[in-house]
Amino acid sequence: MGSLEFHFSRVGLIEKGQSCGLLAKGSFRIPVRVRCGLRDAGPRGQLWRSRVLSSEAIQAVQALKLAKSSSPSSLSQPPSSRKLEDVFNSRIRRLLKADLLSVLTELQRQNEWELAVQVFRFIREEVWYKPDLRLYSDMIFMAGKNKLIEIAEDLFSEIKAQGLQPDTRAYTEMIGAFLHVDMVEKAMEMYKLMKESGVTPSELTFTIMIRNLEKAEKEELASIVRKDCAEFLDYPERFLKEVEKKYVSKYSSISFLSFISSTIHC
């Protein structure tokens, strides 16, 4: 997995098969190092957002979507670069920090992944920006949901390049992204790396893995993950019963409940 190269002088999308470039290169220029409207007094807080969008943020989202819809877009043909450039110059660059983060969150919520990628890159060039794991995890989740696995891998690699260490959620989102495109071996490699790095899997990690491994009929791998529950979870038997109740019975032909006792006590 290569490291992302963010060159903010360009914002558009490029051809399929070059996902690194999708995040690093584009088709129009936007001014960088925008300082207007920033009011960063005192210690820096987390780069996190309110669920209530300001009118400025709402208008910015609408303007971005309108610019995108004015021209068909795909991995090989980006949205209308001129119209998007106008929106970035007239609206996005004027937003306060909180509003800009809210715009990114709303684009992710609406699954406007092309626009979210461009806004994320814009945020990375702001003078107040510092690498934030939650922003990266959100982006990996969005990429995985859209089966953009190379973009997800690039984002994960960029976490370390930015001087951060992936946490439980970052690993979990990357595992989920691999499983979403049936890359079981890569998912298991990421899970192994997670444990070797000293990062503790969560109930969500185990739920995603057991559910998808059972669905893919990878019973041997699912059994390995179930056994790990005893090591990492406080109440593994109760957790496994809940997973069976909600998910596994849809896919598995074995008697899962009869397996639980031997898994926990072996």
C-alpha positions as CSV (number, residue, x, y, z in Angstrom):
1,M,0.0,0.0,0.0
2,G,1.5,3.3,-1.1
3,S,1.3,6.5,0.8
4,L,-1.1,9.2,-0.4
5,E,0.4,12.2,-2.0
6,F,-1.8,15.2,-1.5
7,H,-1.0,18.1,-3.9
8,F,-3.8,20.5,-3.2
9,S,-3.3,22.6,-6.3
10,R,-5.5,20.1,-8.1
11,V,-8.8,18.7,-6.9
12,G,-10.5,16.7,-9.6
13,L,-10.7,12.9,-10.2
14,I,-8.7,10.8,-12.6
15,E,-8.9,7.6,-14.4
16,K,-10.0,4.2,-13.0
17,G,-7.1,2.1,-11.7
18,Q,-5.2,5.1,-10.3
19,S,-6.8,5.5,-6.9
20,C,-3.7,7.1,-5.4
21,G,-4.0,9.8,-8.0
22,L,-7.7,10.1,-7.3
23,L,-6.7,11.5,-4.0
24,A,-3.6,13.3,-5.2
25,K,-4.2,14.8,-8.6
26,G,-7.0,16.5,-10.5
27,S,-8.1,18.9,-13.1
28,F,-8.3,22.4,-11.6
29,R,-6.5,24.7,-9.3
30,I,-7.7,26.2,-6.0
31,P,-5.9,28.7,-3.8
32,V,-4.2,27.1,-0.7
33,R,-3.4,28.2,2.8
34,V,-6.7,30.0,3.2
35,R,-6.7,31.9,6.5
36,C,-9.9,33.9,6.4
37,G,-12.6,33.2,9.0
38,L,-10.4,31.1,11.3
39,R,-10.9,31.8,15.0
40,D,-8.6,29.3,16.6
41,A,-8.0,30.8,20.1
42,G,-6.7,28.6,22.9
43,P,-5.8,24.9,22.9
44,R,-6.8,22.9,19.9
45,G,-9.8,20.5,20.4
46,Q,-10.6,17.4,18.5
47,L,-11.4,17.8,14.8
48,W,-15.0,16.8,15.4
49,R,-18.3,18.1,14.3
50,S,-21.7,19.1,15.5
51,R,-24.7,17.3,14.0
52,V,-26.5,20.6,13.4
53,L,-25.4,22.2,10.2
54,S,-25.2,26.0,9.9
55,S,-26.9,27.7,6.9
56,E,-23.4,28.2,5.4
57,A,-22.6,24.6,5.6
58,I,-26.0,23.6,4.1
59,Q,-25.5,26.0,1.2
60,A,-22.0,24.7,0.6
61,V,-23.2,21.1,0.4
62,Q,-26.0,22.0,-2.0
63,A,-23.7,24.0,-4.2
64,L,-21.2,21.2,-4.4
65,K,-23.9,18.7,-5.3
66,L,-25.3,21.0,-7.9
67,A,-21.9,21.6,-9.5
68,K,-21.3,17.8,-9.6
69,S,-24.7,17.1,-11.1
70,S,-24.3,19.6,-13.9
71,S,-21.9,17.2,-15.6
72,P,-22.0,13.3,-15.4
73,S,-19.1,11.9,-13.4
74,S,-17.3,8.6,-12.9
75,L,-13.9,7.4,-12.0
76,S,-12.8,8.1,-15.6
77,Q,-14.6,11.4,-16.0
78,P,-14.6,13.9,-13.1
79,P,-17.5,16.3,-12.3
80,S,-17.4,19.6,-14.1
81,S,-14.1,21.1,-12.8
82,R,-14.9,24.7,-13.6
83,K,-18.1,24.7,-11.6
84,L,-16.5,22.9,-8.7
85,E,-13.6,25.4,-8.8
86,D,-16.1,28.2,-8.5
87,V,-17.9,26.6,-5.6
88,F,-14.6,26.0,-3.7
89,N,-13.5,29.6,-4.4
90,S,-16.9,31.2,-3.5
91,R,-18.1,29.0,-0.7
92,I,-15.7,26.3,0.7
93,R,-12.7,28.6,1.2
94,R,-14.8,31.0,3.2
95,L,-16.1,28.4,5.7
96,L,-15.1,28.3,9.3
97,K,-13.3,25.2,10.6
98,A,-16.5,23.8,12.3
99,D,-18.6,24.4,9.1
100,L,-15.9,22.8,6.9
101,L,-15.8,19.7,9.0
102,S,-19.6,19.6,9.0
103,V,-19.7,19.7,5.2
104,L,-17.4,16.7,5.1
105,T,-19.5,14.8,7.5
106,E,-22.7,15.6,5.6
107,L,-21.2,14.5,2.3
108,Q,-20.1,11.3,3.8
109,R,-23.6,10.8,5.3
110,Q,-25.1,11.3,1.8
111,N,-22.5,9.0,0.3
112,E,-21.2,11.7,-2.0
113,W,-17.8,10.1,-2.0
114,E,-16.2,12.0,-4.9
115,L,-17.1,15.3,-3.2
116,A,-16.0,14.1,0.2
117,V,-12.6,13.1,-1.1
118,Q,-12.1,16.6,-2.5
119,V,-13.3,18.3,0.7
120,F,-11.1,16.0,2.8
121,R,-8.1,17.0,0.7
122,F,-9.0,20.7,1.1
123,I,-9.1,20.3,4.9
124,R,-5.7,18.7,4.9
125,E,-4.3,21.9,3.4
126,E,-5.8,24.2,6.0
127,V,-3.4,25.9,8.4
128,W,-5.3,24.6,11.5
129,Y,-5.3,21.0,10.3
130,K,-3.6,18.3,12.3
131,P,-3.9,14.6,11.5
132,D,-6.9,13.1,13.1
133,L,-7.7,9.3,13.3
134,R,-11.4,9.8,13.3
135,L,-11.4,11.7,10.1
136,Y,-9.3,9.0,8.5
137,S,-11.6,6.2,9.9
138,D,-14.6,8.0,8.5
139,M,-13.0,8.2,5.1
140,I,-12.0,4.6,5.1
141,F,-15.5,3.6,6.1
142,M,-16.9,5.6,3.2
143,A,-14.4,4.1,0.7
144,G,-15.1,0.6,1.9
145,K,-18.8,1.0,1.7
146,N,-18.4,2.0,-2.0
147,K,-15.9,-0.8,-2.7
148,L,-13.1,1.6,-3.4
149,I,-10.6,-0.7,-1.8
150,E,-7.5,1.0,-3.2
151,I,-8.5,4.3,-1.8
152,A,-9.2,2.7,1.6
153,E,-5.7,1.1,1.5
154,D,-4.1,4.4,0.6
155,L,-5.9,6.2,3.4
156,F,-4.8,3.5,5.9
157,S,-1.2,3.8,4.8
158,E,-1.4,7.6,5.1
159,I,-2.3,7.3,8.8
160,K,1.2,6.1,9.6
161,A,2.8,8.5,7.2
162,Q,1.1,11.3,9.1
163,G,2.8,10.1,12.3
164,L,-0.3,8.4,13.8
165,Q,-0.9,4.8,14.9
166,P,-4.1,3.1,13.7
167,D,-6.5,2.5,16.5
168,T,-9.2,-0.2,16.9
169,R,-11.7,1.6,14.7
170,A,-9.2,2.3,11.9
171,Y,-8.2,-1.4,11.8
172,T,-11.9,-2.5,12.0
173,E,-12.9,-0.2,9.1
174,M,-10.1,-1.5,7.0
175,I,-11.0,-5.1,7.8
176,G,-14.6,-4.4,6.9
177,A,-13.5,-2.8,3.6
178,F,-11.6,-5.9,2.6
179,L,-14.5,-8.2,3.5
180,H,-17.0,-6.0,1.6
181,V,-15.1,-6.9,-1.6
182,D,-14.6,-10.5,-0.6
183,M,-10.9,-10.1,0.0
184,V,-10.9,-12.5,3.0
185,E,-7.1,-13.2,3.0
186,K,-6.3,-9.5,3.1
187,A,-8.9,-9.0,5.9
188,M,-7.2,-11.8,8.0
189,E,-3.8,-10.3,7.3
190,M,-5.1,-6.9,8.6
191,Y,-6.6,-8.7,11.7
192,K,-3.3,-10.3,12.4
193,L,-1.4,-7.0,12.0
194,M,-3.9,-5.5,14.4
195,K,-3.2,-8.0,17.1
196,E,0.6,-7.9,16.5
197,S,0.5,-4.1,16.9
198,G,-1.1,-4.5,20.4
199,V,-4.4,-3.0,19.3
200,T,-7.4,-4.7,21.0
201,P,-10.2,-5.9,18.7
202,S,-13.7,-4.7,19.8
203,E,-17.0,-6.3,19.7
204,L,-17.7,-4.5,16.4
205,T,-14.4,-6.0,15.0
206,F,-15.5,-9.5,15.9
207,T,-19.1,-9.0,14.8
208,I,-18.0,-7.8,11.3
209,M,-15.5,-10.7,11.0
210,I,-17.7,-13.5,12.2
211,R,-20.7,-12.3,10.2
212,N,-18.8,-12.0,6.9
213,L,-16.7,-15.1,7.3
214,E,-19.8,-17.2,8.0
215,K,-21.5,-15.6,5.0
216,A,-18.4,-16.5,2.8
217,E,-18.6,-20.0,4.3
218,K,-15.1,-19.7,5.8
219,E,-15.9,-21.7,8.9
220,E,-12.3,-22.5,9.8
221,L,-11.4,-18.8,9.8
222,A,-14.6,-17.9,11.7
223,S,-13.7,-20.5,14.4
224,I,-10.3,-18.8,14.8
225,V,-11.9,-15.5,15.3
226,R,-14.5,-16.9,17.8
227,K,-11.7,-18.4,19.9
228,D,-10.0,-14.9,20.1
229,C,-13.2,-13.5,21.7
230,A,-12.3,-15.4,24.9
231,E,-9.0,-13.5,25.0
232,F,-10.2,-10.0,24.2
233,L,-13.8,-9.7,25.5
234,D,-15.0,-9.7,29.0
235,Y,-18.2,-11.8,28.3
236,P,-17.3,-13.8,25.2
237,E,-20.0,-16.4,25.5
238,R,-22.8,-13.9,25.9
239,F,-21.4,-11.9,22.9
240,L,-21.2,-15.0,20.7
241,K,-24.8,-15.9,21.5
242,E,-25.9,-12.4,20.5
243,V,-23.9,-12.7,17.2
244,E,-25.5,-16.0,16.5
245,K,-29.0,-14.6,17.2
246,K,-28.6,-11.6,15.0
247,Y,-26.4,-12.7,12.1
248,V,-24.8,-16.1,11.9
249,S,-27.9,-18.3,11.7
250,K,-28.6,-16.8,8.3
251,Y,-25.5,-18.2,6.8
252,S,-24.2,-21.1,8.9
253,S,-25.5,-24.7,8.5
254,I,-23.6,-25.9,11.6
255,S,-25.0,-25.9,15.2
256,F,-23.3,-22.7,16.3
257,L,-24.6,-22.7,19.8
258,S,-23.2,-26.2,20.5
259,F,-19.8,-24.8,19.3
260,I,-19.7,-21.9,21.8
261,S,-19.0,-23.9,24.9
262,S,-16.0,-25.7,23.4
263,T,-14.7,-22.4,21.9
264,I,-14.8,-20.6,25.2
265,H,-13.4,-23.3,27.4
266,C,-10.9,-25.0,25.2
